């Protein structure tokens, strides 16, 4: 985990160890207030408390985090959510959007790279040719590739 607090703060990170016993770790924020703490997570629900203390603040600051850890491998997918397959549109410029894994690399029509956001959502504008347009989308992650496609008809 990482975060930001007052520069030079001392942080206590409190968590349950995998065997159910309480553990804590002490870290110090750098001169810009950034900190990193590596802690083990148990499968399922985890509660982590971070307490930040600094001489510039009279009271310690507390933050409670609730995380769910799932060790099952992620399954790569790509969905085109807009527009619907088979739709006819009057405009040459088409907004194409979809979803995939957040870390996947997405390419539309074999040439347009698109970056998914932290939730895996992506979008891009493409130019259509008059008539039927087959639009393919490829997502790649950790050496695996999946594709999806739709057909859109452009009638000016």
N, C-alpha and C positions, 0 to 999 in steps of 0.2 A: 504494500500500500504506500501511497505517497500523498503529500499535501503541503499546505503552506500555513505558516503561523507567524508570530513575531520573530524577527531575526534573533538567533542565539537562544531561543526557548528550549527548555528541557521537556521532553515528551515521555510520558509513560503510556505504553500500549498494553492493555490488559485483555487477555483472551483465554478461552478454554483450550487446553491441549487436547489432542486426539483421544487421550485416555480419560478425559473428563475432568482433569485437574486444572485449576486456575494457574495461569502463567502470566508473567509480565516481562516487558522489554523496555529498556530506556534508550532513547535516541536524542540527539541534539540537532536542532534546526541550523542550517548554514547561515551565512551573513545576509542572505536574501530571504530567509524564513522558510526555505524548502527543506523537506525531510523525506526520508524513505525508511520504511520498516518492513522487514520480511518476516512473516509469521506463517505457521502451518495452519491450514484450514481443515476442519473435519468435514466429511461427506454430509451434505444437508445444510441445516440452518446453523449459522454462526453469529455470535454477538461479540463485538469488539468495542472497547471503550478507550478513547484517547484523551489523556489529560495533559494539557499544555500549561507550563508555568514559566513566567518571565518576570524579572524584577521591575519591568515597566508597567506591569498589570498587578493590582493588589489581590485579585482573586484568580485562581486557576480556571482555565476554560476547559469544559468537558464536551466531548462529542461522542455520541453512541452510534455505532454502525451496525446494521443488520445485513448479513450476506448469506446467500445460498450458494453452496458449492456443489457442482455436479461433475464428477470425473468422467462421465460417459463422453466419448469423442463426439465432436460436432459433425453433423452430416451436412455436406455442402449442398446448397440448392440455389436456384435463381428463379424468381417469379417476375413477370411483367404485370404490374397492377393497373397501369393506365397507358394507353386506351385499351378497350376490350378487343379481343380477337375478332376480326371480320368487320369492323366498323368502317363506315365511309365518312371521310372528312372533307371540308371545303377549303382548308388552308394547307399551303405547302409546308409550313413549319409545324412540326408535331412535337409536343412535349411527351416524352416517354419516361415512365417512372416504374420502379420496381423495388424488390428487396432480395437480399442475400445475406451471407455471413458478414459481419462488420469488417473483417480483415481480408475479405476476398478481393481479387482484382477483377473488375468488370470491363468488358469490351463489347460495344454495340456495333453491329454491322461490320465486324472484323477490323474496324479502324478507329473507332471512337472510344478512348479510355474514359471511364467514369469511376469516381471515387465514392464508395458507400460511406455514409456517416457512421457515427458510433453505434447506431441501432441497426445498421445494415441497409438503410434506405438509400436509394440512388435515383437520380433523374438527369436527363439531358434533352436537348432539343436536336431534332434531325430534320433534314430536308427530304421531302417525298418527291417522287417522280409521278407524273400523271398516270393513272391506272392503278393496278394492284402492286403493292410493295410488300415484300417479305422482309420482316425485320427480325434479325437474330441477335441474341444476347448470350455471351459466354462469361461464366464466372470460374475463376481458378483460385484454388487455395491449397497449400501444402501438397502440391504435385497432382491434385485431382482437378478435373474439369467437368462442368455440367453446362448444358445449353438449353435455351428456351427460344421460342419464336412465336410471332403473331403475324397475321396478314392485315394490312390496312389499305383501303382503296382511297386514292386522292382524286376527287372530281372537282376541279376548279369552278 
